[in-house]
Amino acid sequence: MKEQKIVNERIDDNTLVVRARGKDEWALNELMSRYKPLVVRISRKYFLSSAEPGDLVQEGMIGLFKAYRGYSEASDTSFKTFATLCITRQIQQALVRDSRQKNIPMQAYLSINNQGKVLLREGDNENDQDDENGFYIEAQVLSPEESVLFREKLQETGKVIDKLLSPLEKRVLGSYISGHNYQEISKIMNKQPKSIDNALQRIKIKLKELKGVD
C-alpha cells in the first residue's frame, strides 16, 4: 500500500487530468483525493459564514471538478493554481447566492496569522484566494453609509477577538485556518493534541457569539 502511494504521488497532475478525461476512473478519483485537502483548507477561510462547513467543502469539490474539466495542459498556469482559483470562486459564488437570498452581502474579512495577529482585509477581492489565513464575516449592509459603519464595527470586532481569544487560541486558529490538523498544530506548538482540540472547541464557542455582527 505504501509503495502504491509513492507511485501515485509520482504521477503529475497534468497526466492525471489527461487520463481522467480519457474515462480513467482511477485517475479522476486520485485527482479528487489529492486536492480535497486544498478544498478543506480554502473552505476554512469562511469560518464565520452562515453556511455549514460540509456544504462549503461540497461546493469546493464542485469547483475542483470544474477545474479538471476546464484546465488546459498547454497553459502556463499550473493545475494547482487554476484549481485554487476555481475552488475559491465556487465557494464564494455559493455564499453570494446565499447572501442575496438573505440580503446579506459579503463585505470584508478578518485575517489571523500564525502568530495570532488580527488584521482587517477587504473582501470580494481577486487576490483573496492567495490569503489562506482569513475568515469571512458577513454583515447586513444596504447602503454606503451602513457600509462605513460596518467597517468600523468590523474593526471593533478585531479588537474584541484580540481580547476574547488567548494568545494560544489565536495561534491555534491561525494554524487551523491555514489547513493544519490537530496533530500538525500540536507538533508546531509543542502541545498535546488534546490541548489543541480543547482550544479549538473554546474558539468555536467564543467566535459563535461574534455572529452578532451581522
C-alpha positions in Angstrom: 0.0 0.0 0.0 2.8 2.4 0.9 4.6 1.6 -2.3 1.4 2.2 -4.3 1.0 5.6 -2.6 4.6 6.5 -3.6 3.9 5.5 -7.2 0.7 7.6 -7.2 2.5 10.6 -5.9 4.9 10.4 -8.8 2.1 10.8 -11.4 1.9 14.6 -12.1 -1.3 16.5 -12.2 -1.4 17.0 -15.9 -1.1 13.3 -16.5 -4.0 12.6 -14.1 -6.1 15.3 -15.9 -5.5 13.7 -19.3 -6.1 10.2 -18.1 -9.3 11.3 -16.2 -10.7 12.9 -19.4 -10.0 9.6 -21.1 -12.5 7.9 -18.9 -9.9 6.6 -16.4 -12.0 6.5 -13.2 -8.9 5.8 -11.0 -7.2 8.9 -12.3 -10.2 11.1 -11.6 -10.5 9.6 -8.1 -6.8 10.2 -7.5 -7.0 13.8 -8.6 -10.1 14.5 -6.4 -8.4 12.8 -3.4 -5.1 14.6 -4.0 -6.8 18.0 -3.9 -9.5 17.5 -1.3 -7.2 18.8 1.4 -6.8 22.0 -0.6 -10.6 22.3 -0.8 -10.9 21.9 3.0 -8.2 24.5 3.6 -9.9 27.0 1.4 -13.3 26.4 2.9 -11.8 27.2 6.4 -11.4 30.8 5.2 -15.2 31.1 5.7 -15.0 30.2 9.4 -17.8 32.6 10.4 -20.0 32.3 7.4 -23.6 31.1 7.8 -23.0 28.1 5.6 -22.3 24.7 7.1 -18.7 23.5 6.8 -19.7 20.4 5.0 -21.7 22.4 2.4 -18.7 24.6 1.7 -16.4 21.6 1.2 -19.0 20.2 -1.2 -19.1 23.4 -3.2 -15.3 23.4 -3.2 -15.3 19.9 -4.7 -17.6 21.1 -7.4 -15.1 23.9 -8.1 -12.4 21.3 -8.2 -14.3 19.2 -10.7 -14.9 22.3 -12.9 -11.1 22.9 -12.7 -10.4 19.4 -14.0 -12.9 20.0 -16.8 -11.7 23.4 -17.8 -7.9 23.2 -17.3 -5.7 23.4 -20.4 -2.5 21.4 -20.1 -0.9 23.9 -22.6 -1.4 26.7 -20.1 1.5 28.4 -18.3 -0.6 28.2 -15.1 -0.2 25.0 -13.0 -3.2 22.9 -12.3 -2.9 23.7 -8.6 -3.1 27.4 -9.2 -6.0 27.0 -11.6 -7.8 24.6 -9.1 -7.3 27.1 -6.2 -9.0 29.8 -8.2 -11.9 27.6 -9.3 -12.4 26.2 -5.8 -12.4 29.7 -4.2 -14.7 31.2 -6.8 -17.2 28.3 -6.4 -17.3 28.7 -2.7 -17.6 32.5 -2.9 -20.4 32.2 -5.5 -22.3 29.8 -3.3 -22.0 32.2 -0.4 -23.0 35.2 -2.6 -26.1 33.3 -3.7 -27.0 32.5 -0.1 -26.3 36.1 1.0 -28.5 37.5 -1.7 -31.4 35.4 -0.6 -30.9 36.8 2.9 -30.0 40.3 1.7 -26.5 39.9 3.4 -23.6 40.9 1.1 -20.1 39.7 2.0 -18.1 42.8 2.8 -14.8 42.1 4.4 -12.9 39.5 6.4 -10.5 39.3 9.3 -7.2 37.6 9.0 -5.3 35.9 11.7 -1.7 34.9 11.0 0.2 32.0 12.7 1.5 34.4 15.4 -2.1 35.3 16.4 -2.1 38.8 14.9 -5.6 40.0 13.8 -5.8 42.0 10.6 -8.7 43.6 8.7 -8.8 42.8 4.9 -11.2 43.8 2.1 -13.5 41.1 0.8 -14.5 40.0 -2.7 -11.0 40.7 -4.0 -9.4 38.8 -6.9 -6.3 38.3 -4.7 -8.2 36.9 -1.8 -7.6 33.3 -2.8 -3.9 33.9 -2.1 -4.5 34.7 1.6 -5.1 31.4 3.4 -5.4 32.9 6.9 -8.5 35.0 6.5 -12.0 34.1 7.6 -15.1 36.0 6.4 -17.6 37.8 8.5 -21.0 38.7 7.0 -23.0 41.8 7.7 -26.3 43.3 6.7 -25.1 46.3 4.7 -27.6 48.0 2.5 -26.1 51.4 1.8 -22.7 53.2 1.5 -23.3 54.8 4.9 -24.1 51.4 6.5 -21.0 50.0 4.8 -18.8 52.6 6.6 -20.5 51.7 9.9 -19.9 48.1 9.2 -16.2 48.6 8.6 -15.9 50.4 11.9 -17.8 47.6 13.5 -15.6 45.0 12.0 -12.5 46.9 13.3 -14.1 46.7 16.7 -14.7 43.0 16.2 -11.0 42.6 15.6 -10.3 44.3 18.9 -12.8 42.0 20.6 -11.1 38.9 19.1 -7.8 40.2 20.4 -9.3 40.3 23.9 -11.6 37.3 23.6 -9.1 34.8 22.4 -6.0 34.0 24.4 -2.6 34.1 22.6 -2.6 30.3 22.4 -6.1 30.3 20.9 -5.2 32.9 18.3 -2.2 30.9 17.2 -4.2 27.7 17.1 -6.9 29.4 15.0 -4.3 30.9 12.6 -2.7 27.5 12.1 -6.1 25.7 11.8 -7.4 28.1 9.1 -4.1 27.7 7.2 -5.0 24.0 6.8 -3.1 22.2 9.6 -4.9 19.4 11.5 -4.8 18.8 15.2 -1.7 16.6 15.1 0.3 19.1 13.0 -0.7 22.0 15.2 0.3 20.1 18.3 3.8 19.5 16.8 4.2 23.1 15.6 3.2 24.5 19.0 4.8 21.6 21.0 1.4 20.9 22.7 -0.6 17.7 23.2 -3.3 17.1 20.6 -5.9 17.1 23.3 -4.8 20.6 24.3 -5.2 21.8 20.7 -8.6 20.1 20.4 -9.8 21.8 23.6 -8.5 25.2 22.3 -10.4 24.8 19.0 -13.6 23.9 20.9 -13.2 27.1 23.0 -12.5 29.1 19.9 -15.7 27.9 18.2 -17.8 28.7 21.2 -16.3 32.2 21.5 -16.5 33.1 17.8 -20.0 31.8 17.6 -21.0 34.8 19.7 -19.4 37.1 17.2 -22.1 36.3 14.6 -24.0 39.1 16.3 -22.0 41.5 14.0 -24.4 40.8 11.1 
